[in-house]
Amino acid sequence: MIRWRSARVDAVRAEWPGAVEYAVTVFEEGAGEAASGTACRALAYVDLVGRPQVGDTVLLNVSALERGLGTGGLALVVADPGRMPADQPPGPGHVVKARYTPLQAMVIGVDEQESPHHALLADADSIDGMPVVTADLHSAVPAVLAGLRAERPDAVVAYVMTDGGALPARFSRTVAGLREAGWLASCITVGQAYGGDLEAVNVHTGLLAARLVVGADVAVVAQGPGNLGTGTRWGFSGTSAGEAVNAAHTLGGVAVASLRVSEADPRPRHRGVSHHSVTAYGRVALVPAEVPIPQEDTETGREVRRQAHELCAGSGGRLTPVDVPTDRLDAALATSPVRLSTMGRGLQDDRASFLAAAVAGRHAATRIPTRE
């Protein structure tokens, strides 16, 4: 189902690198601009569709908006017919992202033949013991970094963004804010995701680029904003967290499996340790990983600890539980330069969610190898 609408641009609401959010008036199908319309928010990726101005009439894709989806509940600017973006100058690169869609973009991959880093990556096969924190949700990324920085504020961190959620990295105000604050050294987009500081073919070359090109001490792997779930055991995009564990171990890294936890989600399958973590780490991951568990003497904390140890015990020795103290982590989370939010819930609404991510960051700090 694709739904198109024309709209009038009324105002600029916000802007961050590569993206502009507008207030627009959407006209019903077949209605002229003289008709009354519906106010909503619309997002434009300026490199792809240009920079609409107040008063312009633009073409929108309103499919996700009309379905009332959460993260995806924005109208997206497809074109401003009267203000097309200038052609980008010819350059190297033959990696096509969002392939065979009307807005496919050609980029230069860090690992491809025309890249200045190709020789470095051509035969690269190890990330030299670098800890790799894997997470189900994009919202875990700033919390992981807060926990990491509580122990190692000097650590160089790369975020490897997979394509289970948003494809454009520029959709994420979190990434923009973390980059601006210096919490992230680089965002590397892999698979069909694009728009990061570096582009890579897959998680494996994304991790190699994080270590060898960026010089990261730690990598965090998670999908972009918005994850797909169907309420079934296997039908969710977060299975990629288990695949990232496999990639990290294969390349000689230390896989740190961040648990998805909630004390406020109304869905029983996500309360305590989410079934997403149980499937991704218990079934999809096939290699060793360390599972940080918050040491919290609360009702939720005790239940999370029970579930997490049960998960590890059932893994046949692959998953190693690591009980991690939570002292000072509330203060660390409060220093986040971006808003902490998961499924619309903030730190005060679902503290357990962010705490579980923060202990993964704290543990990863202890696994940073000493560079020679």
C-alpha positions as CSV (number, residue, x, y, z in Angstrom):
1,M,0.0,0.0,0.0
2,I,1.5,3.3,-1.1
3,R,-0.4,6.6,-0.6
4,W,0.6,9.8,-2.2
5,R,-0.6,13.3,-1.3
6,S,0.3,16.9,-2.3
7,A,0.9,19.3,0.5
8,R,1.8,22.9,1.1
9,V,5.0,23.7,3.1
10,D,3.9,26.0,6.0
11,A,7.1,26.2,8.2
12,V,10.4,24.7,9.1
13,R,10.0,22.8,12.4
14,A,13.6,21.5,12.9
15,E,16.8,20.8,11.0
16,W,19.8,18.6,11.6
17,P,22.6,17.4,9.2
18,G,21.0,16.1,6.0
19,A,17.4,16.4,7.0
20,V,14.7,19.1,7.5
21,E,11.4,18.6,9.2
22,Y,8.5,20.8,8.0
23,A,5.0,21.7,9.1
24,V,2.8,21.0,6.1
25,T,-0.9,21.1,5.1
26,V,-1.9,17.9,3.3
27,F,-4.6,18.0,0.7
28,E,-7.0,15.1,0.2
29,E,-6.7,13.0,-2.9
30,G,-8.1,14.9,-5.9
31,A,-8.6,18.1,-3.9
32,G,-7.0,21.3,-5.1
33,E,-4.9,23.6,-3.0
34,A,-7.8,25.8,-2.3
35,A,-9.4,23.1,-0.3
36,S,-8.9,22.8,3.4
37,G,-6.3,20.3,4.5
38,T,-4.8,18.4,7.4
39,A,-1.7,19.7,9.3
40,C,1.1,17.2,9.9
41,R,4.9,16.8,10.0
42,A,7.0,15.9,6.9
43,L,10.6,15.1,6.6
44,A,12.9,15.9,3.6
45,Y,16.3,14.4,3.0
46,V,18.0,17.3,1.3
47,D,20.6,15.4,-0.7
48,L,17.8,13.3,-2.3
49,V,14.9,15.7,-2.8
50,G,16.3,19.2,-2.3
51,R,15.3,21.8,0.3
52,P,11.6,22.9,-0.1
53,Q,10.8,26.4,0.9
54,V,7.8,27.8,2.8
55,G,4.9,28.1,0.3
56,D,6.1,25.3,-2.0
57,T,3.8,22.5,-3.0
58,V,5.5,19.1,-2.5
59,L,4.6,15.5,-3.2
60,L,4.5,13.3,0.0
61,N,4.4,9.6,0.8
62,V,1.9,9.4,3.6
63,S,1.6,5.6,3.9
64,A,3.1,5.1,7.3
65,L,1.5,8.3,8.6
66,E,-2.0,7.1,7.7
67,R,-1.4,3.8,9.4
68,G,-0.4,5.6,12.6
69,L,3.0,3.9,12.9
70,G,5.3,5.1,15.7
71,T,8.8,5.9,14.5
72,G,7.6,5.8,10.9
73,G,4.6,8.0,11.5
74,L,5.9,10.9,9.4
75,A,5.1,12.0,5.9
76,L,8.1,11.9,3.7
77,V,8.9,14.4,1.0
78,V,9.3,12.6,-2.3
79,A,9.8,15.7,-4.5
80,D,9.4,19.4,-4.8
81,P,8.8,19.6,-8.6
82,G,9.6,23.3,-8.7
83,R,12.8,23.0,-6.8
84,M,14.8,19.9,-7.8
85,P,18.2,19.3,-6.1
86,A,21.3,19.9,-8.3
87,D,23.0,16.9,-9.7
88,Q,25.9,15.7,-7.5
89,P,29.3,15.9,-9.3
90,P,30.6,12.7,-10.7
91,G,32.8,10.7,-8.3
92,P,34.0,7.3,-7.3
93,G,31.7,4.7,-5.9
94,H,29.4,2.1,-7.4
95,V,27.5,0.8,-4.3
96,V,23.8,1.4,-4.7
97,K,21.7,1.7,-1.5
98,A,17.9,1.3,-1.5
99,R,18.5,-0.5,-4.7
100,Y,15.9,-0.4,-7.5
101,T,13.6,2.0,-5.7
102,P,12.8,5.4,-7.2
103,L,15.1,7.1,-4.7
104,Q,18.1,4.8,-4.9
105,A,21.4,6.5,-4.0
106,M,24.8,5.6,-5.2
107,V,27.6,5.9,-2.7
108,I,31.3,4.9,-2.3
109,G,31.7,2.0,0.0
110,V,34.6,2.0,2.4
111,D,35.4,-1.5,1.2
112,E,35.0,-1.2,-2.6
113,Q,37.7,-0.9,-5.2
114,E,37.6,2.8,-5.6
115,S,37.8,3.5,-1.9
116,P,41.1,4.8,-0.5
117,H,40.7,2.2,2.2
118,H,40.3,-0.8,-0.1
119,A,43.9,-2.0,0.2
120,L,43.6,-1.8,4.0
121,L,40.4,-3.9,4.0
122,A,41.1,-6.2,1.1
123,D,42.5,-9.0,3.2
124,A,41.5,-7.7,6.6
125,D,40.2,-10.5,8.8
126,S,40.4,-9.4,12.4
127,I,39.1,-6.6,14.7
128,D,41.8,-7.5,17.3
129,G,39.6,-8.3,20.3
130,M,37.5,-5.1,20.0
131,P,34.4,-5.4,22.1
132,V,31.2,-5.2,20.0
133,V,28.0,-4.3,21.8
134,T,24.9,-5.6,20.0
135,A,21.5,-4.3,20.7
136,D,17.9,-4.9,19.5
137,L,16.7,-1.3,19.4
138,H,18.2,2.0,18.2
139,S,17.1,3.6,21.5
140,A,19.7,1.6,23.3
141,V,22.6,3.3,21.6
142,P,22.9,6.5,23.7
143,A,22.4,4.4,26.9
144,V,25.2,2.0,25.9
145,L,27.4,5.0,25.3
146,A,26.5,6.6,28.7
147,G,27.5,3.4,30.5
148,L,30.7,3.1,28.5
149,R,31.7,6.7,29.2
150,A,31.1,6.3,32.9
151,E,34.2,4.1,32.8
152,R,36.1,5.2,29.7
153,P,35.2,8.7,28.6
154,D,38.2,8.6,26.3
155,A,37.0,5.6,24.3
156,V,36.7,5.9,20.6
157,V,33.3,4.5,19.6
158,A,31.8,3.7,16.2
159,Y,28.1,2.9,15.6
160,V,27.4,0.3,12.9
161,M,23.8,0.9,11.8
162,T,22.1,-2.1,10.2
163,D,19.1,-1.9,7.9
164,G,16.4,-3.4,10.0
165,G,14.8,0.0,10.8
166,A,15.3,3.3,9.0
167,L,17.6,3.1,6.0
168,P,18.8,6.8,6.0
169,A,21.1,7.5,8.9
170,R,19.9,11.1,8.6
171,F,16.5,10.0,10.0
172,S,18.2,9.7,13.4
173,R,18.4,12.8,15.4
174,T,20.1,10.6,18.0
175,V,23.1,9.9,15.8
176,A,23.3,13.6,14.8
177,G,23.3,14.6,18.5
178,L,25.8,12.0,19.6
179,R,28.2,12.9,16.8
180,E,27.9,16.6,17.6
181,A,28.6,16.0,21.3
182,G,31.6,13.9,20.5
183,W,30.2,10.7,21.9
184,L,30.4,9.0,18.6
185,A,33.5,9.1,16.4
186,S,31.7,7.6,13.3
187,C,28.4,6.2,12.1
188,I,28.9,3.4,9.6
189,T,25.8,2.3,7.6
190,V,25.7,-1.2,6.3
191,G,23.5,-3.3,4.1
192,Q,20.8,-1.2,2.6
193,A,21.2,1.5,5.2
194,Y,23.0,4.6,3.9
195,G,24.1,8.1,4.8
196,G,26.7,7.3,7.5
197,D,30.2,8.8,7.7
198,L,31.2,5.5,6.0
199,E,29.3,3.0,4.0
200,A,29.9,-0.7,4.1
201,V,28.5,-3.8,2.3
202,N,27.6,-5.7,5.5
203,V,28.2,-5.9,9.2
204,H,31.5,-7.7,8.8
205,T,33.1,-5.0,6.7
206,G,31.4,-2.4,8.9
207,L,33.1,-3.8,11.9
208,L,36.5,-4.0,10.1
209,A,36.1,-0.4,9.1
210,A,35.2,0.6,12.6
211,R,38.4,-0.9,13.9
212,L,40.9,-0.4,11.1
213,V,39.6,2.9,9.5
214,V,38.0,4.7,12.4
215,G,40.4,3.3,15.0
216,A,37.5,2.5,17.3
217,D,38.0,1.0,20.7
218,V,34.4,-0.2,20.8
219,A,31.7,-0.7,18.2
220,V,27.9,-0.7,18.9
221,V,25.8,-2.5,16.4
222,A,22.0,-1.9,16.2
223,Q,19.4,-1.2,13.6
224,G,18.3,2.3,12.7
225,P,15.2,4.0,14.3
226,G,12.1,1.9,14.1
227,N,12.0,-1.9,14.3
228,L,9.6,-4.3,12.7
229,G,7.8,-6.8,14.8
230,T,4.8,-9.1,14.2
231,G,4.1,-10.6,17.6
232,T,5.6,-13.9,16.5
233,R,8.6,-15.7,17.7
234,W,10.7,-15.1,14.6
235,G,9.0,-12.2,12.8
236,F,11.0,-9.2,14.0
237,S,13.9,-7.3,12.6
238,G,15.9,-7.5,15.8
239,T,17.1,-11.0,14.9
240,S,20.0,-9.0,13.4
241,A,21.4,-8.6,16.9
242,G,22.1,-12.3,16.9
243,E,23.7,-12.1,13.5
244,A,25.9,-9.3,14.7
245,V,27.1,-11.5,17.6
246,N,28.2,-14.1,15.0
247,A,30.0,-11.5,12.9
248,A,31.8,-10.0,15.9
249,H,33.1,-13.4,17.1
250,T,34.0,-14.5,13.6
251,L,36.3,-11.5,13.2
252,G,38.0,-12.0,16.5
253,G,36.0,-9.5,18.6
254,V,34.3,-9.8,22.0
255,A,30.6,-10.0,21.5
256,V,28.7,-8.1,24.3
257,A,25.0,-8.9,24.0
258,S,22.9,-6.1,25.4
259,L,19.6,-7.3,26.6
260,R,16.3,-5.6,25.6
261,V,14.5,-5.1,28.9
262,S,11.4,-3.2,30.0
263,E,9.4,-2.7,33.2
264,A,6.7,-0.6,31.5
265,D,5.9,-2.2,28.1
266,P,2.2,-3.2,28.1
267,R,3.0,-6.3,26.1
268,P,3.9,-9.3,28.3
269,R,6.4,-10.6,25.7
270,H,8.6,-7.6,26.2
271,R,8.3,-7.3,30.0
272,G,11.5,-8.2,31.9
273,V,13.8,-9.7,29.3
274,S,12.1,-9.3,25.9
275,H,11.5,-12.4,23.8
276,H,13.5,-10.6,21.1
277,S,16.7,-11.1,23.2
278,V,15.8,-14.6,24.0
279,T,15.4,-15.5,20.3
280,A,18.3,-13.4,18.9
281,Y,20.9,-14.5,21.5
282,G,19.5,-17.9,22.4
283,R,18.7,-19.1,18.9
284,V,20.2,-16.9,16.2
285,A,23.6,-16.3,17.8
286,L,25.7,-19.5,17.4
287,V,28.9,-18.4,19.0
288,P,30.2,-17.2,22.4
289,A,28.9,-13.9,23.8
290,E,29.0,-12.1,27.1
291,V,25.6,-11.0,28.5
292,P,25.8,-8.1,31.0
293,I,23.0,-8.2,33.6
294,P,22.1,-5.2,35.9
295,Q,22.7,-6.0,39.6
296,E,19.5,-4.4,40.8
297,D,17.8,-5.5,44.1
298,T,14.3,-4.6,42.9
299,E,11.4,-6.7,41.8
300,T,12.1,-5.9,38.2
301,G,15.9,-6.4,38.7
302,R,15.5,-9.8,40.3
303,E,13.2,-11.0,37.6
304,V,15.5,-9.7,34.8
305,R,18.4,-11.5,36.5
306,R,16.4,-14.7,36.7
307,Q,15.4,-14.6,33.1
308,A,18.9,-13.6,31.9
309,H,20.6,-16.4,33.8
310,E,18.0,-18.8,32.5
311,L,18.8,-17.7,28.9
312,C,22.5,-18.2,29.5
313,A,22.0,-21.6,31.2
314,G,20.0,-22.8,28.2
315,S,22.7,-21.8,25.7
316,G,24.9,-24.8,26.2
317,G,27.8,-22.7,27.5
318,R,27.8,-20.2,24.6
319,L,26.4,-17.3,26.6
320,T,28.3,-16.1,29.7
321,P,26.3,-14.1,32.2
322,V,28.1,-11.1,33.7
323,D,26.5,-9.4,36.7
324,V,27.3,-5.7,36.4
325,P,26.9,-3.1,39.3
326,T,24.6,-0.2,38.5
327,D,26.1,2.4,40.8
328,R,26.5,5.9,39.2
329,L,24.7,4.8,36.0
330,D,21.6,6.9,36.7
331,A,23.8,9.9,36.8
332,A,25.6,8.8,33.7
333,L,22.3,8.3,31.8
334,A,21.3,11.8,32.9
335,T,24.3,13.2,31.0
336,S,23.1,12.0,27.6
337,P,23.3,14.8,25.1
338,V,20.2,13.3,23.3
339,R,16.8,12.5,24.6
340,L,16.5,9.0,26.0
341,S,13.3,7.4,24.6
342,T,12.2,3.9,23.8
343,M,8.8,3.2,22.3
344,G,7.8,6.7,23.4
345,R,8.9,6.1,27.1
346,G,11.6,8.2,28.7
347,L,14.1,7.4,31.4
348,Q,11.6,8.0,34.2
349,D,9.0,5.9,32.5
350,D,11.1,2.8,31.8
351,R,14.4,3.1,33.7
352,A,15.1,-0.7,33.4
353,S,15.3,-0.4,29.6
354,F,18.1,2.1,29.6
355,L,19.9,0.6,32.6
356,A,20.2,-2.8,30.8
357,A,21.8,-1.0,27.9
358,A,24.1,1.1,30.1
359,V,25.5,-2.0,31.9
360,A,26.4,-3.4,28.5
361,G,28.4,-0.2,27.8
362,R,30.0,-0.4,31.3
363,H,31.1,-4.0,30.7
364,A,32.4,-3.3,27.2
365,A,34.7,-0.7,28.8
366,T,36.4,-3.4,30.8
367,R,37.0,-5.5,27.6
368,I,38.8,-2.8,25.6
369,P,42.2,-4.4,24.6
370,T,45.4,-2.5,25.3
371,R,46.8,-1.2,22.0
372,E,50.5,-2.0,21.3
